[in-house]
Amino acid sequence: MVQQPAPVQAIAIYPDRADSLQVMGLIALCGQQYDHAVEWLSRAIRKAPKPAYLLTLGIVLKQSGRLEDALAVIDTLTLQR
């Protein structure tokens, strides 16, 4: 049997944990799979709207060319202060 990478194991064991979802979003970002990253990060934010998750989503949106969406996410961060 092939050993799965740790993040894949984490999401399999803890599919509803925001931190597991965020890690999957970061992995997708590193692989330039922006649509997947947005989906993972959005799921994490729905579970726990932490500033780090929102910031990462803003970065993903910017990297994918969705500047207006990125600015809207960053605006929500400034409103949280």
N, C-alpha and C positions, 0 to 999 in steps of 0.2 A: 504494500500500500504506500502511496506517495504522501509524504508529509506536507501538509498545507502550511503556508506562511503564517506567522503568528497573528497578523491582523485578520486574516481570513478565519482563523480559529476563534479569535475574539468575537467577531461578528456572528459566528455560528453559535457560540456559547451565550453571548449577551446581545442578542439582536435588538433589544430595546434600550440599550444604554447609549446615552448621548455621546459619551467619550469614544465608544467604539465606532459610532457613525461618523464622528468627526475625523477619526484616524483614516477611515475608508475614504473620506473626502480629500484628505491630504494626499493619500496615495494616488487617487485619481488626478489631483492637481499636478503632482510630480510627473505623472505619465501624460500630461497635457490632454486628459480626457475631461474637458471642462463641463460638458453636460452631465456626466456621471458625478463629478465633484459637486456641482450645484445640487443635484438630487440628494446625495449623502449629507451634505452640510445643511440643506433645508430640513431634512429629517431630524438631524441633531438639534437644530434651532427650535423645532417644534417641541422637542422633548425638554430642552433646557436652553433658553435664549441667552447664553453666555456671551459677553463681549468678544472673547477670542474666536468663537464660532462665527459671529457676525463679521468680524474683521477678515477672517479667512474667506468667507463667502464674498465679501467685497473685492478681495484680491482676485478670486477666481473669476468673478464677473468682469473685472477690468481686463484680466488676461485674455478673456474670450471676446473682448471687443464690445461688451455690453456696458458702456460707460455710464449711461443714465441709471441703469439698475444698480451699478456699483455705488454711485453717488447716493442713491436712495437708501441703500443699506448703511453706508457710512453716516448718513444723516440720522438714522435711528440710533446709532452709537452716541452721537453728540447729544441727542435728546435724553438718553439714559443717565447722563451725568447729573 
